[in-house]
Amino acid sequence: MTKQYHHSVYVVLLDSEVLAKERKFREANPNCVPGWPCLYVGQTGKTLEERFEDHKRGYKSSKYVERYGERLALEFLERSNPMTYQESLAEEERLGKVLRQLGYATWWG
């Protein structure tokens, strides 16, 4: 069976208001560095631009991206796209945890 490399991981820059207005987001990021970017990490089988637009119009969206998403922030990616579905799921979680450990206010999934 051939691996299918058509999934990608992406990062979205969120407006910092997410920390002030969303209790669950704030509580998940107690050690974030004040003033550092707030980020969302996701994975998709679509183009990154299509997935971001889906979020913004509320289609299968994270409420954080729908309400606070500003732009794709691909400078935070640590691995090249595309990858398999299973690899993208693992990379989404791994990258989310790494960014949070570094001090970024981060949500994934």
ABEGO torsion letter per residue (X at the ends): XBBBBABBBBBBBBBAAAAAABAAAAAABAABBBGBBBBBBBBBABBAAAAAAAAAAGBGBBAAAAAABABBBAAABABBOBBBAAAAAAAAAAAAAAAAAAGBBBBBX
